[in-house]
Amino acid sequence: MRESPYVRSLPYHLPPVIGIAIVMAVTGPFGTYDRMDFVHRLASFGIIGILSWLQVILLAAWFGSIEPIDRWPVAGRMTLVGVLAAVPSTFEIIIVYSWLGQPIPLSMAPQLFPQNAFLTVVISVVIGLFVEQRLRANADAERARVAALPQPKSDAPGPASPDFFRRIPSALGRDLLALEMEDHYLRIHTALGSDLILLRLRDALAELGTGRGQQVHRSWWVADGAIASVERNGGRPVLVLRNGLRVPVSKSFREQVKTAGWLDG
C-alpha cells in the first residue's frame, strides 16, 4: 500500500487539511462557536480532520489494490471510501469532544453519522479527483518522454512494439524478467534490479504483445527464460526467477502456465 498514489501524495494533502481545520476553527460551525473557545475548536477540528483524512487515504489505498473496485469511477469509489471512513470518525468525534470537555452521549452516534458522512464523502471525492488529476498529468508526461526518445533500430528485442522497452531506465538493461503491478504503478524487474514506472499492467502487456512471456497472476507477468526453478508453497506453485525473485502462480492462471511447460519439475 505504500506505493499507492494516495499514500505517495500524502505531503500534498496535509496543508489543505490543516487549512480547512483553521477555517472551521475560526468560523465555528455546528454550534461550536458558542460552546468552545478558539483553541478548543482548533484542537477538535484539527484532530478529527487529520484522523478522518488518514482513514480516507488508507481505505482508498486498500481499495486501489482490489481490481474490481479500482475500476469504478473515481467519484463512486471515493464515495464508498467516505461512507466507510465516517463510521470510525463518528466515534472519534464523540471521544475528542468528551476529552475537550464537551461530552456527547454515545447514543447520539446515529444522529451524528449522516452529517459526518456527508462531509467525509465530499473530502474523499475531492482527494480522489486531485490524485486522479496528478496521475493523468504524470502519465501524459511519461508518454511525451517516451515519444521523444529516438526510435529503436530494426534489430530491437523481439517482434512486438518496442515502446515498452523504451520505458525501462537504461541502468536496468534490457534483460526483462518480470512485471509486478503495484496499484497504478508497475514495477519492472530485470537482471540488474527493479524500478517503478507509472503504467498499469494491462497497458504494459498491450505494448509488449504476445510471445514474450506469460501472465501468471493478476499482479504478475513473467518473461520467457526468466525462470530458474519451481517451488511449492502449501501446494501452490511459486516461480523462482534467475534473480531469486519468487513469483506466485494464481489458480486462475495455473492451467495456461502449466500448458506452457513452466511448472515441469
C-alpha positions in Angstrom: 0.0 0.0 0.0 2.9 2.4 0.5 3.3 2.6 -3.3 -0.4 3.7 -3.7 -0.7 7.1 -5.4 -2.9 8.1 -2.4 -0.1 7.3 0.1 2.6 8.8 -2.1 0.6 12.1 -2.3 0.2 12.5 1.4 2.6 15.5 1.7 0.4 17.4 -0.9 -2.8 16.8 1.2 -1.6 17.9 4.6 -1.5 21.7 4.1 -5.1 21.8 2.8 -6.3 19.6 5.7 -4.7 22.0 8.2 -6.1 25.0 6.4 -9.6 23.6 6.5 -9.2 22.9 10.2 -8.1 26.5 10.8 -11.0 27.9 8.8 -13.5 25.8 10.7 -11.9 26.8 14.0 -12.4 30.5 13.1 -15.9 30.2 11.8 -17.1 27.7 14.4 -19.7 25.6 12.5 -22.1 23.1 14.0 -22.7 25.3 17.1 -19.1 25.1 18.2 -18.6 28.9 18.1 -20.8 29.3 21.2 -19.7 26.2 23.0 -15.9 26.3 22.6 -13.1 28.8 22.5 -10.8 29.1 19.5 -8.1 26.8 20.9 -10.6 24.0 21.7 -12.2 24.4 18.3 -8.8 24.2 16.6 -7.9 21.1 18.6 -11.2 19.4 17.8 -11.3 20.1 14.1 -7.6 19.5 13.7 -7.6 16.1 15.4 -10.8 14.9 13.8 -9.8 16.2 10.4 -6.4 14.6 10.4 -7.8 11.2 11.7 -10.5 11.3 9.0 -8.0 12.2 6.3 -5.7 9.3 7.2 -8.6 6.9 7.3 -9.7 8.1 3.8 -6.2 7.7 2.5 -5.7 4.2 3.9 -9.1 3.0 2.6 -8.5 4.5 -0.8 -5.1 2.8 -1.0 -6.6 -0.5 0.0 -9.5 -0.3 -2.5 -6.9 0.6 -5.1 -5.4 -2.9 -4.7 -8.8 -4.6 -5.3 -9.1 -4.6 -9.1 -12.9 -4.7 -9.4 -13.4 -1.7 -7.1 -10.4 0.1 -8.6 -12.2 0.0 -12.0 -15.1 2.1 -10.6 -15.4 5.7 -11.5 -13.3 7.9 -9.1 -16.4 9.6 -7.6 -18.2 6.3 -6.9 -15.1 4.6 -5.4 -14.3 7.6 -3.2 -18.0 8.0 -2.1 -17.8 4.4 -0.7 -14.5 5.3 0.9 -16.0 8.4 2.5 -19.0 6.5 3.9 -16.8 3.8 5.4 -14.4 6.3 6.8 -17.3 8.1 8.5 -18.0 5.1 10.7 -14.9 5.3 12.9 -14.7 9.1 12.6 -18.2 9.4 14.1 -17.0 7.7 17.3 -13.7 9.7 17.2 -15.8 12.9 17.3 -17.5 11.7 20.4 -14.2 10.8 22.1 -12.4 14.0 21.1 -15.3 16.3 22.2 -15.5 14.4 25.5 -11.8 14.8 26.0 -12.2 18.6 25.4 -14.9 18.9 28.0 -17.8 18.9 25.6 -19.2 15.3 26.2 -21.5 13.8 23.6 -23.6 10.8 24.6 -22.8 7.6 22.7 -26.5 7.4 21.9 -26.0 10.4 19.6 -23.9 8.5 17.1 -26.8 7.6 14.8 -27.7 11.3 14.6 -24.0 12.4 14.1 -23.3 9.8 11.4 -25.3 11.3 8.4 -23.8 14.8 8.8 -20.3 13.4 9.3 -20.6 11.0 6.4 -21.7 13.9 4.1 -18.5 15.9 5.0 -16.3 12.8 4.7 -17.7 11.9 1.3 -17.1 15.4 0.0 -13.5 15.4 1.3 -12.9 11.9 -0.1 -14.2 12.8 -3.6 -12.1 15.9 -3.7 -9.0 13.9 -2.7 -9.8 11.3 -5.3 -10.2 13.8 -8.1 -6.9 15.5 -7.0 -5.0 12.3 -7.1 -6.5 11.2 -10.4 -5.6 14.6 -12.0 -2.0 14.1 -10.8 -1.9 10.6 -12.2 -3.1 11.8 -15.6 -0.6 14.6 -15.7 2.2 12.2 -14.8 1.0 9.7 -17.4 0.9 12.4 -20.1 4.5 13.4 -19.1 5.6 9.8 -19.4 4.0 9.4 -22.8 5.6 12.6 -24.0 9.0 11.4 -22.7 8.7 8.0 -24.4 7.6 9.6 -27.7 10.6 12.0 -27.6 13.1 9.1 -27.4 14.9 8.1 -30.5 13.2 5.4 -32.5 14.9 2.0 -31.9 16.8 0.2 -34.6 15.1 -2.6 -36.6 17.0 -5.2 -34.5 15.3 -4.1 -31.3 14.3 -7.0 -29.0 11.5 -9.3 -30.1 8.8 -8.9 -32.7 6.4 -6.7 -30.6 6.2 -3.0 -30.3 9.4 -1.6 -28.8 7.6 1.2 -26.9 7.6 -0.7 -23.6 11.4 -1.3 -23.7 11.9 2.4 -24.1 10.2 2.9 -20.7 12.8 0.8 -18.9 15.5 3.0 -17.3 18.8 2.4 -19.1 20.5 1.4 -15.8 18.3 -1.7 -15.7 19.4 -3.0 -19.0 17.1 -5.0 -21.3 17.1 -8.4 -19.7 13.5 -8.2 -18.6 12.4 -10.8 -16.1 9.0 -9.8 -14.7 6.5 -7.1 -14.2 4.7 -6.6 -10.9 1.6 -4.4 -10.5 1.5 -2.0 -7.6 -1.8 -0.1 -7.8 -1.4 2.5 -10.6 2.3 1.8 -10.8 4.3 -1.0 -12.4 7.5 -2.4 -11.0 9.9 -3.6 -13.7 12.2 -6.4 -12.7 15.3 -7.0 -14.8 18.5 -9.0 -14.1 20.1 -5.7 -12.9 17.5 -4.5 -10.5 14.0 -3.0 -10.4 12.2 0.3 -10.7 8.7 1.8 -10.7 7.0 3.5 -13.6 3.5 5.0 -13.9 1.8 2.4 -16.0 -0.9 -0.2 -15.5 0.0 -3.9 -16.1 -2.7 -4.3 -18.7 -1.3 -1.4 -20.7 2.3 -2.8 -20.4 1.1 -6.2 -21.7 -0.6 -4.5 -24.7 2.7 -2.8 -25.5 4.7 -5.9 -25.1 2.4 -8.0 -27.3 2.3 -11.8 -27.2 5.1 -14.3 -27.3 7.4 -12.7 -24.7 6.1 -14.3 -21.6 3.0 -15.3 -19.5 0.8 -13.5 -17.1 0.9 -15.9 -14.0 -1.1 -13.8 -11.5 -3.4 -10.8 -11.5 -0.4 -8.7 -10.4 2.4 -10.6 -12.2 3.8 -11.2 -15.6 7.0 -13.3 -16.2 9.2 -13.3 -19.3 10.2 -16.4 -21.2 13.6 -17.7 -20.0 13.3 -15.9 -16.6 12.5 -19.0 -14.5 15.3 -20.8 -12.6 13.2 -23.3 -10.7 9.7 -24.0 -9.4 8.8 -24.4 -5.7 5.6 -25.4 -3.9 4.1 -23.3 -1.1 1.2 -25.1 0.6 0.6 -26.9 -2.7 0.6 -23.7 -4.7 3.4 -23.3 -7.3 5.9 -20.5 -6.9 8.2 -19.5 -9.8 11.8 -18.7 -8.7 13.4 -16.3 -11.2 17.0 -16.1 -12.2 17.5 -13.1 -9.8 16.0 -15.0 -6.8 12.6 -13.3 -7.0 9.7 -15.5 -6.1 6.5 -15.1 -8.1 3.2 -16.8 -7.1 1.1 -18.5 -9.7 -2.6 -17.9 -9.1 -5.3 -20.6 -9.6 -6.9 -18.7 -12.5 -3.6 -18.7 -14.5 -2.3 -22.0 -13.4 -3.6 -24.1 -16.3 -2.1 -21.8 -19.0 1.2 -21.7 -17.1 1.2 -25.5 -16.9 0.4 -25.7 -20.6 3.4 -23.5 -21.3 5.6 -26.1 -19.5 6.7 -23.7 -16.8 5.6 -26.0 -14.0 7.5 -29.0 -15.2 9.9 -30.2 -12.4 
